[in-house]
Amino acid sequence: MKRISVIVLFMCTLSLRAQDKPHRLIELGFDAGASIANSYLIMKDILRETVTLDLSQMDDLYDGFSVLFNAHGKAFINVNLGVSWGFGLFAGADAMGQFKIPQSMVELLARGNDLNKSYSDDLGLGAAAFLETGFWTSLKFRRIKFTVQPAYYVPLAYLGKPTVHYSFCAGEDGTISVHGKYKAELYTPISLGDAGSLDIGSILSKDSLDIGNILSKGGIDISLRAEYPLYYNLILGGTITHIPFFPAQLSDKYSISGSFGFPDKDGKDGKDKKNIIDIINGKEDAPELIMNPPEKGNGNKIVLRPLKVGVDAVYRPFRLRLLAVKPNLALVFNSIYDIPVYADFGLTGELNLADIFILGVGTRYEDLVWKQRANLVLNFRVIELGIGISTQSQQFLKSFQGAGLGVDVGFRMGF
């Protein structure tokens, strides 16, 4: 047993010059993952047979209630010719989305008895899905390693931030006023059929599903990365992801719009007040929802994928490959979410036993979500398996309580 321990420790203390050496000369594999997070419900609430929302506690939220999700998958083949040059091909898909109830509506739900107070705000909603394919190549020049990754992407669906505005006011005499309006536009690379109908069968038929036409709606972006060993045990890196070179453009859209509120005496959508008791007893009409017929139209929507500009580092405090600390920081431009510009940052600690057993544990704030993540990689030379699990939430403390969950897996095979 002592002999095995000495051998493992010796392998872990090999020269740091081997830290960038790829695990295989040629490999193929895939990465996939999905996650969802919310800012209120924690694991013990979700696992109950009946999920109960305590509205009186929701006013503890400081930025409203939101749900975010994402999913991704990618298959690839890589060729690594030592540490100086490599290239690869890949194809994949990813999707992301957000639904958010603003803080003013949360306060209304939590403290509906606040009289003579008006509530007015916009709902947050956005989603997008993409297909992509491309290649990457890396080259080491002097001490700097450069990587270029152009990709062709096609938006499968794009729902930008819709207009969903509401206003609510309650008076001491029991009267209330409710009114609002909404409008949403969904863009796709295929025709959605006639206005007012969505026939999935006809959309996916051979006659309607023109692959060439779909691919012609795509765009091209480029990702760049550079790595530089500043010291013997410190490597600095910089990445710019999805630099738009030729943006995707979608022309088919499906529009939904309407209004809601109490009709006034003339039958129009108005802001007049009615008594809440009379509404409950059926003496007054409830708020009316007016939905205009869905409209199929044409547009010219330019769709860009989220752009990230970031820096990162790998620091080995004892000049051993056994331990590493990996901080990262990035500025993100993302038009899909209601906050279009935000920062990503994180810190991960990694234990590496001879590139066979690699364990990472860290915390990060990524795409508006706090994530507490652990990942394990088992590398058996010919086959490599990886799995990562994270608990997450838009609120830091609740990210430790399971208000969201993320899982990702990876597989590589080669020699």
Disulfide bonds with the S-S distance in Angstrom:
none
